[in-house]
């Protein structure tokens, strides 16, 4: 049970990181 909670937390963190990375990438691309 705790493992599934940890996995869901990890996926949430990865999703947030992916959004942040995509936003910074698009910002850099728009600057170029």
C-alpha positions as semicolon CSV with decimal commas, in nm:
position;residue;x (nm);y (nm);z (nm)
1;X;0,000;0,000;0,000
2;X;0,278;0,241;0,094
3;X;0,466;0,146;-0,222
4;X;0,174;0,243;-0,447
5;X;0,148;0,575;-0,265
6;X;0,519;0,634;-0,317
7;X;0,486;0,550;-0,686
8;X;0,194;0,790;-0,728
9;X;0,394;1,065;-0,555
10;X;0,691;0,993;-0,780
11;X;0,477;1,007;-1,095
12;X;0,327;1,337;-0,976
13;X;0,675;1,481;-0,921
14;X;0,788;1,359;-1,264
15;X;0,481;1,511;-1,427
16;X;0,549;1,845;-1,253
17;X;0,914;1,831;-1,357
18;X;0,816;1,752;-1,717
19;X;0,582;2,054;-1,723
20;X;0,854;2,279;-1,580
21;X;1,113;2,149;-1,827
22;X;0,877;2,195;-2,121
23;X;0,794;2,550;-2,011
24;X;1,162;2,646;-1,980
25;X;1,240;2,481;-2,316
26;X;0,960;2,668;-2,492
27;X;1,079;2,993;-2,330
28;X;1,434;2,938;-2,458
29;X;1,304;2,850;-2,805
30;X;1,088;3,163;-2,822
31;X;1,392;3,375;-2,728
32;X;1,598;3,235;-3,015
